[in-house]
Amino acid sequence: MDFSSPACSAKAKAARVMQTDAPTLTTERLIIEPLSMRHWESYAAAWGDPRMTQFISPEPRSRQESWIKFVQGAGFWSLFGYGYWAFCDRATGAFLGNGGLAQMERGIAGLTGFPEAGWAFSHQAWGKGYATEAMTAVLQWADATLPDREIRCIIDIGNHASVRVGEKLGFGQIEALPGTTGALGLFSRQAGG
């Protein structure tokens, strides 16, 4: 019995050339590394803090919700060739936040078919330029690995710090959307920034 089909074979061949493991990236102050169980407890604590989620969801994440998102962030790599990383302090190894590129299936037409950038940092890391530093490295990796791919993101318009980060990264607002915590902006960045 032959279980192969031309469609499955073509998809398998395409998957072989796609990166399925997150690379480790470094910047002056950060190690941007694959999510692993080493990060889990810090990740769960960060996402359980209402300061972390104030512009993302009406409530902090429960441990179970955090677990689902944690596994999802790591799992994107095997499906899309991109995903989420842990952002860690290069000097101490401390978990500062996470982010990268995703396919969230949010039901937002303007995100369909585009890698979606996202980043979040624990309150202790705010105001230090870590988000711009981390996502600059992520987007440089994307430009080299996913050539000619427009990347989009959504940002709560009230999150002025995150809007500024997006603008520094080359994102421009293309649409206004309703959100769960406030009005959202849909932002776009052409390949190469």
Secondary structure, 3 states (H helix, E strand, C coil): CCCCCHHHHHHHHHHHHCCCCCCCEECCCEEEEECCHHHHHHHHHHHCCHHHHCCCCCCCCCHHHHHHHHHHHHHHHHHHCCCEEEEEECCCCCEEEEEEEECCCCCCHHHCCCCEEEEEECHHHCCCCHHHHHHHHHHHHHHHHCCCCCEEEEEECCCHHHHHHHHHCCCEEEEEECCCCCCEEEEEECCCC
